[in-house]
Amino acid sequence: MSPVPADSPDGPDQDLVFRIGLVGPSRVGKTSLITALLRDSQRLLQGTPVSLRPFGTATEKRIAQHRRELDGSLLAGEFTPGALRGTEEPFTFQLLLDSGVRGAGIRLELLDYPGGWLDPATRPHDRDRDWQACQRFLQQCSVLLVPGDAAVLMEPTSAAQLRAVPSILTTPEVGEVVRHWLKERNWRPDEPALLMLCPVKCESYFDDNGGRRDEGEELLSRVRRVYADVIEAVPAEAPHVRVVYAPVDTIGCVEILHAEWTPDPREPSGMAFAAHYGVRWPARQAVKGADDVLIALCKHLVAAQQRVESDSADVHRSAARQTLHQHLVG
């Protein structure tokens, strides 16, 4: 979808709006990823007039609520991903990439929704229409983020646990959404498009943020295996789409202690997964890797904005030629 001018609460301006899609299962950490992007942007953009911040009261409240829950959990020395409040209703995060010049900002809209809606087996029958609305939003996005839980990718050790991974991460359903998105992008081959694979909660598998081991190569290998259908669909469906791999330490100060796999007939895979984390002192969120996501997004936004300006210039040139023609033949 091409970016369009938007109106701010203070009146009309020339801010552009870009929609960014999030595709992942319930409680994978979609909200944590957005919060991590906001927090790391402060470090990345410090000393410049540029900032990334929540736009509107609703987004401010949602981000503040998530930060309070996370900070409280870390202060208590108990990080349990399932304890953070999950998304129960669709919610559109609105962020502003503010250049410091009025009317020259870029608005970002990111739709969060219950991850259970991806799987028809867990989607409530009375929410089909809501899910269709979410799908329409996703199809209009020029950027698609696919977050995946690094622990689910890295901790399986048995055949039964490995068999459960696609169900836990809903990779077949994620793949279907991505394919539909790619087909839509194929209708717009001249528009920049970006697909980002973003494992989250990666701090236990890298040694550059307090972790005790470096398994970055293995994490990349497992992402390639688990999301192989998604990766292979790009050159087949929309070769112009850029694919970026960007693992993110969304928490930073936690370390996985052990993973628990238990039989559970209520789960589609027949097995439930829970990761148990310890909190490293001083128990403060230490995001790492979000700058790769931000830089990729900024490059994409610049390219997309240049496309908009080029299209606008073409329109003006066409109008000028038409006016000249009318004068000459008139």
C-alpha positions in Angstrom: 0.0 0.0 0.0 1.3 3.4 -0.9 1.7 5.8 2.1 -0.9 8.5 2.3 -1.1 11.9 4.0 -2.8 11.9 7.3 -4.5 14.3 9.6 -3.2 14.8 13.1 -5.3 15.6 16.2 -4.1 19.2 15.9 -5.3 19.6 12.3 -4.2 18.7 8.8 -0.5 18.1 8.1 1.6 16.3 5.7 2.6 13.3 7.8 2.6 10.1 5.8 1.1 6.9 7.2 2.7 3.5 6.7 1.0 0.3 7.8 3.2 -2.5 9.3 1.8 -6.0 9.7 2.6 -8.3 12.6 2.1 -12.1 12.1 2.7 -14.4 15.0 0.9 -16.7 17.5 -0.6 -15.6 20.8 1.9 -14.4 23.4 4.9 -14.6 21.1 5.9 -11.1 22.1 4.4 -8.8 19.5 3.7 -6.0 22.0 7.1 -6.6 23.6 8.7 -6.1 20.2 7.0 -2.8 19.7 8.0 -1.7 23.2 11.6 -2.7 22.5 11.6 -0.7 19.2 10.5 2.4 21.1 13.0 1.9 23.9 16.0 1.2 21.7 15.1 4.1 19.4 15.9 6.5 22.3 19.5 5.2 22.3 19.8 5.1 18.5 18.4 8.6 17.9 19.8 10.4 21.0 21.6 13.6 20.1 19.5 14.1 17.0 16.2 16.0 16.4 14.6 12.8 15.3 12.5 10.7 17.7 10.1 7.7 17.6 7.3 8.0 20.0 3.7 6.9 20.6 1.1 8.9 18.7 -2.2 9.3 20.5 -3.4 8.6 24.0 -4.6 5.0 23.3 -1.1 3.9 22.2 0.5 5.8 25.1 -1.7 4.0 27.6 -1.0 0.6 26.0 2.7 1.1 25.9 2.8 2.4 29.5 0.7 -0.5 30.8 3.1 -3.0 29.1 6.2 -1.3 30.5 4.7 -1.2 34.0 3.9 -5.0 33.9 7.4 -5.8 32.5 9.3 -3.5 35.0 7.3 -4.9 37.9 8.0 -8.5 36.8 11.8 -7.7 36.6 11.9 -5.9 39.9 10.3 -9.0 41.5 13.0 -11.1 40.0 10.4 -13.3 38.2 10.1 -13.0 34.4 7.3 -15.2 33.1 6.2 -14.4 29.6 2.8 -15.8 30.2 2.3 -13.4 33.1 2.3 -10.4 30.8 -1.2 -9.5 29.6 -2.0 -10.9 26.2 -3.9 -9.2 23.4 -7.6 -10.0 23.7 -9.0 -7.5 21.1 -7.4 -6.0 18.0 -5.5 -2.9 18.7 -3.6 -0.5 16.3 -0.4 0.9 17.7 0.2 4.3 16.3 3.8 5.6 16.4 5.3 8.8 15.0 8.8 9.0 13.5 9.2 12.7 14.2 11.8 14.5 12.1 11.6 17.6 14.3 9.9 19.5 11.4 6.2 20.0 11.6 4.4 18.2 8.7 7.5 16.1 7.8 6.9 13.2 10.1 6.0 9.6 9.3 3.2 7.8 11.1 3.5 4.1 11.6 0.4 1.9 12.3 1.0 -1.6 13.6 -2.0 -3.9 14.2 -1.9 -6.2 17.1 -4.5 -8.9 17.5 -5.1 -12.2 19.4 -2.6 -14.6 18.0 -5.1 -17.4 18.4 -7.0 -16.0 15.5 -4.4 -17.2 13.1 -5.4 -20.8 13.7 -9.0 -21.8 12.6 -9.0 -24.4 15.4 -8.6 -21.7 18.1 -10.4 -18.8 16.4 -13.9 -18.2 18.0 -16.6 -18.6 15.4 -18.1 -15.2 16.2 -14.8 -13.4 15.4 -14.5 -14.5 11.7 -15.5 -11.0 10.5 -12.9 -9.4 12.8 -10.2 -11.7 11.5 -11.2 -10.8 7.9 -10.7 -7.1 8.9 -7.3 -7.9 10.3 -6.4 -9.7 7.0 -7.4 -6.7 5.0 -5.1 -4.5 7.1 -2.2 -7.0 6.6 -2.7 -7.1 2.8 -2.4 -3.3 2.7 1.0 -3.2 4.6 4.2 -2.6 2.8 6.1 -4.2 5.7 5.5 -7.5 7.4 7.1 -8.5 10.7 7.2 -12.1 11.7 8.2 -12.5 15.3 9.0 -16.0 16.7 9.8 -17.1 20.2 13.6 -17.9 20.3 13.1 -20.4 23.1 10.5 -22.4 21.1 13.0 -22.5 18.3 16.1 -23.4 20.3 14.9 -25.6 23.3 13.3 -28.7 21.6 15.5 -31.8 22.2 13.3 -34.7 21.3 11.3 -35.7 18.2 8.0 -35.1 20.0 9.1 -31.6 21.0 10.2 -30.8 17.5 6.9 -32.0 16.1 5.1 -29.5 18.4 7.1 -26.4 17.1 5.0 -25.7 14.0 1.8 -25.8 16.1 3.2 -23.6 18.8 4.5 -21.0 16.4 1.6 -21.5 14.0 4.0 -21.6 11.1 1.6 -23.1 8.6 -0.9 -20.3 9.3 1.8 -17.7 9.3 2.9 -19.0 5.9 -0.6 -18.7 4.5 -0.8 -15.0 5.6 2.7 -14.3 4.2 1.8 -15.9 0.8 -1.4 -13.9 0.5 0.6 -10.8 1.4 3.3 -11.6 -1.2 0.6 -12.1 -3.9 -0.7 -8.6 -3.2 2.9 -7.3 -3.4 3.3 -9.0 -6.7 0.5 -6.7 -8.1 2.7 -3.8 -7.0 6.2 -4.7 -8.2 7.4 -1.1 -8.3 6.6 -0.5 -4.6 9.2 -1.2 -2.0 8.2 -4.2 0.3 9.9 -5.6 3.3 9.6 -9.0 5.1 11.4 -9.2 8.5 11.9 -12.4 10.4 12.4 -11.4 14.0 13.1 -14.0 16.7 12.3 -12.4 20.0 13.6 -13.0 23.6 17.0 -13.9 22.1 19.2 -12.8 25.0 19.8 -16.4 26.2 21.5 -17.3 22.9 24.0 -14.5 22.4 26.9 -13.6 24.6 27.0 -9.8 23.7 24.2 -8.8 26.1 25.0 -10.6 29.4 24.4 -14.1 28.0 26.7 -17.0 28.7 26.7 -18.7 25.3 26.8 -17.7 21.7 24.4 -19.8 19.6 23.6 -17.2 17.0 24.5 -19.5 14.1 22.2 -22.2 15.4 19.4 -19.8 15.9 19.7 -18.6 12.3 19.8 -22.2 11.2 16.6 -23.1 13.0 14.8 -20.0 11.7 15.7 -21.1 8.2 14.4 -24.6 8.9 11.2 -23.7 10.7 10.3 -20.8 8.4 11.6 -22.4 5.2 8.2 -22.2 3.5 7.9 -18.5 4.2 11.5 -17.8 3.0 11.1 -19.9 -0.2 7.8 -18.3 -1.0 9.4 -14.9 -1.6 11.3 -15.6 -4.8 8.4 -17.6 -6.1 5.6 -15.1 -5.4 7.2 -11.6 -5.3 11.0 -11.6 -6.0 11.3 -7.8 -5.4 10.4 -8.2 -1.7 13.4 -7.6 0.5 13.9 -10.2 3.3 15.7 -9.3 6.5 16.7 -11.5 9.5 16.8 -9.5 12.7 17.0 -11.3 16.1 16.1 -9.0 19.0 16.8 -9.2 22.7 13.5 -7.8 23.7 14.2 -8.1 27.5 18.0 -8.3 27.7 18.4 -8.9 31.4 16.9 -12.4 31.6 18.4 -15.9 31.1 16.5 -19.0 30.3 16.9 -21.5 33.2 15.0 -24.5 31.7 12.3 -25.3 29.3 9.2 -27.3 30.2 7.4 -29.5 27.7 4.2 -31.2 29.0 1.5 -33.2 27.3 -1.6 -31.2 27.0 -4.6 -32.5 25.0 -6.0 -28.9 24.9 -3.2 -27.8 22.7 -3.3 -28.4 18.9 0.1 -30.0 19.1 -0.8 -32.1 22.1 2.0 -30.5 24.0 2.4 -27.3 26.0 5.6 -25.3 26.2 6.8 -23.0 29.0 10.2 -21.3 29.4 11.4 -20.4 32.9 13.7 -17.4 33.2 16.1 -15.9 35.8 16.5 -12.2 36.0 20.1 -10.7 35.9 20.9 -7.8 38.1 20.3 -4.9 37.9 17.0 -6.1 36.5 16.6 -3.4 33.9 15.4 -4.0 30.3 18.5 -4.0 28.0 17.2 -4.1 24.4 19.6 -5.2 21.7 19.1 -5.9 18.1 16.1 -3.6 17.7 18.4 -1.1 15.9 18.7 -3.5 13.0 14.9 -3.5 12.8 14.7 0.3 13.0 17.4 0.8 10.4 15.7 -1.6 8.0 12.4 0.1 8.5 14.0 3.6 8.0 15.6 2.5 4.7 12.3 1.1 3.6 10.4 4.2 4.6 12.9 6.5 2.7 12.6 4.3 -0.4 8.8 4.3 -0.2 8.6 8.0 0.4 10.8 8.7 -2.6 8.4 6.5 -4.6 5.5 8.7 -3.4 7.3 11.9 -4.3 8.3 10.5 -7.7 4.7 9.5 -8.4 3.5 13.0 -7.3 6.1 14.6 -9.6 4.8 12.4 -12.4 1.3 13.5 -11.8 2.3 17.2 -11.8 4.3 16.7 -15.0 1.3 15.0 -16.7 -1.0 17.8 -15.6 1.5 20.4 -16.9 1.7 18.6 -20.3 -2.1 18.4 -20.5 -2.4 22.1 -19.7 0.2 22.9 -22.3 -1.6 20.7 -24.9 -4.9 22.5 -24.2 -3.3 25.9 -24.7 -1.6 24.8 -27.9 -4.7 23.2 -29.6 -7.1 25.7 -28.1 
